[in-house]
Amino acid sequence: MRVMMKVNIPVEAGNAAAREGTLARRIQAILEDLEPEAAYFTDNEGQRAAFLFLHLKDSSEIPRIAEPWFHSFDARVEIHPVMAPEDLEKAAPYLEHAVSQYA
């Protein structure tokens, strides 16, 4: 299953890592372990943020992808299932059923 993981790094933890000179290195180490399909960095709610897209075989992998952020930065992590266009195409029958049944 493809998921989007949003990581918010608290300002204090991010600033401390930046002052130590470890911010980029720690993020890079996590990315090397996780091997995301894509990774984007921006701000979110006034904090440093990362949006990662990853494939999970099983929900038991959630600690594998979330814990490095918790331990490295006291980060807030959200994980959401997402669909690519081909997934949306496969979902069309379910959408049509929902419309006919509930609309």
Secondary structure as a PSIPRED ss2 file (coil, helix, strand):
# PSIPRED VFORMAT (PSIPRED V4.0)

   1 M C   1.000  0.000  0.000
   2 R E   0.000  0.000  1.000
   3 V E   0.000  0.000  1.000
   4 M E   0.000  0.000  1.000
   5 M E   0.000  0.000  1.000
   6 K E   0.000  0.000  1.000
   7 V E   0.000  0.000  1.000
   8 N E   0.000  0.000  1.000
   9 I E   0.000  0.000  1.000
  10 P C   1.000  0.000  0.000
  11 V H   0.000  1.000  0.000
  12 E H   0.000  1.000  0.000
  13 A H   0.000  1.000  0.000
  14 G H   0.000  1.000  0.000
  15 N H   0.000  1.000  0.000
  16 A H   0.000  1.000  0.000
  17 A H   0.000  1.000  0.000
  18 A H   0.000  1.000  0.000
  19 R H   0.000  1.000  0.000
  20 E H   0.000  1.000  0.000
  21 G C   1.000  0.000  0.000
  22 T C   1.000  0.000  0.000
  23 L H   0.000  1.000  0.000
  24 A H   0.000  1.000  0.000
  25 R H   0.000  1.000  0.000
  26 R H   0.000  1.000  0.000
  27 I H   0.000  1.000  0.000
  28 Q H   0.000  1.000  0.000
  29 A H   0.000  1.000  0.000
  30 I H   0.000  1.000  0.000
  31 L H   0.000  1.000  0.000
  32 E H   0.000  1.000  0.000
  33 D H   0.000  1.000  0.000
  34 L H   0.000  1.000  0.000
  35 E C   1.000  0.000  0.000
  36 P C   1.000  0.000  0.000
  37 E C   1.000  0.000  0.000
  38 A E   0.000  0.000  1.000
  39 A E   0.000  0.000  1.000
  40 Y E   0.000  0.000  1.000
  41 F E   0.000  0.000  1.000
  42 T E   0.000  0.000  1.000
  43 D E   0.000  0.000  1.000
  44 N E   0.000  0.000  1.000
  45 E C   1.000  0.000  0.000
  46 G C   1.000  0.000  0.000
  47 Q E   0.000  0.000  1.000
  48 R E   0.000  0.000  1.000
  49 A E   0.000  0.000  1.000
  50 A E   0.000  0.000  1.000
  51 F E   0.000  0.000  1.000
  52 L E   0.000  0.000  1.000
  53 F E   0.000  0.000  1.000
  54 L E   0.000  0.000  1.000
  55 H E   0.000  0.000  1.000
  56 L C   1.000  0.000  0.000
  57 K C   1.000  0.000  0.000
  58 D C   1.000  0.000  0.000
  59 S H   0.000  1.000  0.000
  60 S H   0.000  1.000  0.000
  61 E H   0.000  1.000  0.000
  62 I H   0.000  1.000  0.000
  63 P H   0.000  1.000  0.000
  64 R H   0.000  1.000  0.000
  65 I H   0.000  1.000  0.000
  66 A H   0.000  1.000  0.000
  67 E H   0.000  1.000  0.000
  68 P H   0.000  1.000  0.000
  69 W H   0.000  1.000  0.000
  70 F H   0.000  1.000  0.000
  71 H H   0.000  1.000  0.000
  72 S H   0.000  1.000  0.000
  73 F H   0.000  1.000  0.000
  74 D C   1.000  0.000  0.000
  75 A C   1.000  0.000  0.000
  76 R E   0.000  0.000  1.000
  77 V E   0.000  0.000  1.000
  78 E E   0.000  0.000  1.000
  79 I E   0.000  0.000  1.000
  80 H E   0.000  0.000  1.000
  81 P E   0.000  0.000  1.000
  82 V C   1.000  0.000  0.000
  83 M C   1.000  0.000  0.000
  84 A C   1.000  0.000  0.000
  85 P H   0.000  1.000  0.000
  86 E H   0.000  1.000  0.000
  87 D H   0.000  1.000  0.000
  88 L H   0.000  1.000  0.000
  89 E H   0.000  1.000  0.000
  90 K H   0.000  1.000  0.000
  91 A H   0.000  1.000  0.000
  92 A H   0.000  1.000  0.000
  93 P H   0.000  1.000  0.000
  94 Y H   0.000  1.000  0.000
  95 L H   0.000  1.000  0.000
  96 E H   0.000  1.000  0.000
  97 H H   0.000  1.000  0.000
  98 A H   0.000  1.000  0.000
  99 V H   0.000  1.000  0.000
 100 S H   0.000  1.000  0.000
 101 Q H   0.000  1.000  0.000
 102 Y H   0.000  1.000  0.000
 103 A C   1.000  0.000  0.000
